[in-house]
Amino acid sequence: MSKHIAFIDVETTGMSSDNSEVIELGVMLGEFENNRISRVTEEYCEFQEPFFSIPSIITNITGITDRMVRGRVLDMDKILSMLRKADGIVAHNATFDRGFVSKLLPETLDMNWYCSVRQIRWKDYGFENGKLQQLLKVHQIEVDHAHRALDDAKNLAKLLNFSHPTLAEDATYISYLMNKNPLKKPMKLRN
């Protein structure tokens, strides 16, 4: 029986979910069978207009402008529907993405999150670091738009479908990750 894994990425106005906002969210739901993502079953990507202007440094990194997000709103029902179908949610820096997503959808705190940065020891496989763009380059995965939510989510799924000579036979990075325990639920602050 196959499982479903949601690959998620957010682009934001800053680095902290305490004082920054999501400006783009992408989710790719993939069918997981035989140790790999065998097919994409659903995709979603949308902009969201923040309360304040997007800082120029963020526009320089992502290419997302105030004009692109003007009047745009995330479809929370669609996002939650997709995430509820998933047996696990994978983000390349899950602490970051989970912090932003759980502010939008608190229900996601109780879902099984996995981090492809912290739970896969990329240096042990001989890679310089765990930065997504560098790993994609080393694995010769063509990148159309770096630092764009759906492209990063889809490229992460492609990356994790690769195997490494040190993994067990027929194993992939994603099968290795799915054999890990999900990340612990963040502590809720008391009032």
JOPEHU-V138052 format. One record per residue. N is the residue number from 0. RES is the residue in three letters. NEAR is the number of other ideal C-beta (glycine too) atoms within 8 Angstrom. Layout:
n: (N | N)
res: (RES | RES)
near: (NEAR | NEAR)
This chain:
n: (0 | 1 | 2 | 3 | 4 | 5 | 6 | 7 | 8 | 9 | 10 | 11 | 12 | 13 | 14 | 15 | 16 | 17 | 18 | 19 | 20 | 21 | 22 | 23 | 24 | 25 | 26 | 27 | 28 | 29 | 30 | 31 | 32 | 33 | 34 | 35 | 36 | 37 | 38 | 39 | 40 | 41 | 42 | 43 | 44 | 45 | 46 | 47 | 48 | 49 | 50 | 51 | 52 | 53 | 54 | 55 | 56 | 57 | 58 | 59 | 60 | 61 | 62 | 63 | 64 | 65 | 66 | 67 | 68 | 69 | 70 | 71 | 72 | 73 | 74 | 75 | 76 | 77 | 78 | 79 | 80 | 81 | 82 | 83 | 84 | 85 | 86 | 87 | 88 | 89 | 90 | 91 | 92 | 93 | 94 | 95 | 96 | 97 | 98 | 99 | 100 | 101 | 102 | 103 | 104 | 105 | 106 | 107 | 108 | 109 | 110 | 111 | 112 | 113 | 114 | 115 | 116 | 117 | 118 | 119 | 120 | 121 | 122 | 123 | 124 | 125 | 126 | 127 | 128 | 129 | 130 | 131 | 132 | 133 | 134 | 135 | 136 | 137 | 138 | 139 | 140 | 141 | 142 | 143 | 144 | 145 | 146 | 147 | 148 | 149 | 150 | 151 | 152 | 153 | 154 | 155 | 156 | 157 | 158 | 159 | 160 | 161 | 162 | 163 | 164 | 165 | 166 | 167 | 168 | 169 | 170 | 171 | 172 | 173 | 174 | 175 | 176 | 177 | 178 | 179 | 180 | 181 | 182 | 183 | 184 | 185 | 186 | 187 | 188 | 189 | 190)
res: (MET | SER | LYS | HIS | ILE | ALA | PHE | ILE | ASP | VAL | GLU | THR | THR | GLY | MET | SER | SER | ASP | ASN | SER | GLU | VAL | ILE | GLU | LEU | GLY | VAL | MET | LEU | GLY | GLU | PHE | GLU | ASN | ASN | ARG | ILE | SER | ARG | VAL | THR | GLU | GLU | TYR | CYS | GLU | PHE | GLN | GLU | PRO | PHE | PHE | SER | ILE | PRO | SER | ILE | ILE | THR | ASN | ILE | THR | GLY | ILE | THR | ASP | ARG | MET | VAL | ARG | GLY | ARG | VAL | LEU | ASP | MET | ASP | LYS | ILE | LEU | SER | MET | LEU | ARG | LYS | ALA | ASP | GLY | ILE | VAL | ALA | HIS | ASN | ALA | THR | PHE | ASP | ARG | GLY | PHE | VAL | SER | LYS | LEU | LEU | PRO | GLU | THR | LEU | ASP | MET | ASN | TRP | TYR | CYS | SER | VAL | ARG | GLN | ILE | ARG | TRP | LYS | ASP | TYR | GLY | PHE | GLU | ASN | GLY | LYS | LEU | GLN | GLN | LEU | LEU | LYS | VAL | HIS | GLN | ILE | GLU | VAL | ASP | HIS | ALA | HIS | ARG | ALA | LEU | ASP | ASP | ALA | LYS | ASN | LEU | ALA | LYS | LEU | LEU | ASN | PHE | SER | HIS | PRO | THR | LEU | ALA | GLU | ASP | ALA | THR | TYR | ILE | SER | TYR | LEU | MET | ASN | LYS | ASN | PRO | LEU | LYS | LYS | PRO | MET | LYS | LEU | ARG | ASN)
near: (2 | 7 | 10 | 12 | 16 | 15 | 15 | 15 | 14 | 13 | 13 | 12 | 10 | 8 | 5 | 6 | 8 | 4 | 4 | 10 | 9 | 13 | 15 | 15 | 17 | 17 | 16 | 14 | 14 | 14 | 11 | 13 | 8 | 5 | 8 | 10 | 12 | 9 | 6 | 11 | 8 | 9 | 10 | 12 | 9 | 10 | 9 | 13 | 9 | 11 | 3 | 5 | 5 | 12 | 8 | 6 | 6 | 14 | 11 | 6 | 7 | 11 | 8 | 13 | 8 | 7 | 5 | 8 | 15 | 7 | 5 | 10 | 7 | 10 | 8 | 8 | 6 | 8 | 14 | 11 | 8 | 13 | 14 | 7 | 10 | 13 | 7 | 13 | 16 | 18 | 16 | 12 | 8 | 16 | 9 | 11 | 13 | 15 | 10 | 13 | 13 | 11 | 7 | 10 | 10 | 6 | 7 | 13 | 9 | 5 | 11 | 8 | 13 | 15 | 13 | 15 | 10 | 6 | 9 | 11 | 5 | 10 | 9 | 6 | 9 | 4 | 10 | 4 | 7 | 10 | 6 | 11 | 8 | 10 | 12 | 12 | 9 | 7 | 9 | 5 | 9 | 4 | 10 | 4 | 7 | 7 | 8 | 13 | 12 | 13 | 12 | 14 | 14 | 13 | 12 | 15 | 16 | 11 | 14 | 13 | 10 | 9 | 8 | 7 | 4 | 5 | 10 | 4 | 3 | 8 | 9 | 13 | 14 | 15 | 12 | 11 | 13 | 11 | 5 | 8 | 3 | 8 | 11 | 4 | 6 | 8 | 4 | 4 | 4 | 3 | 2)
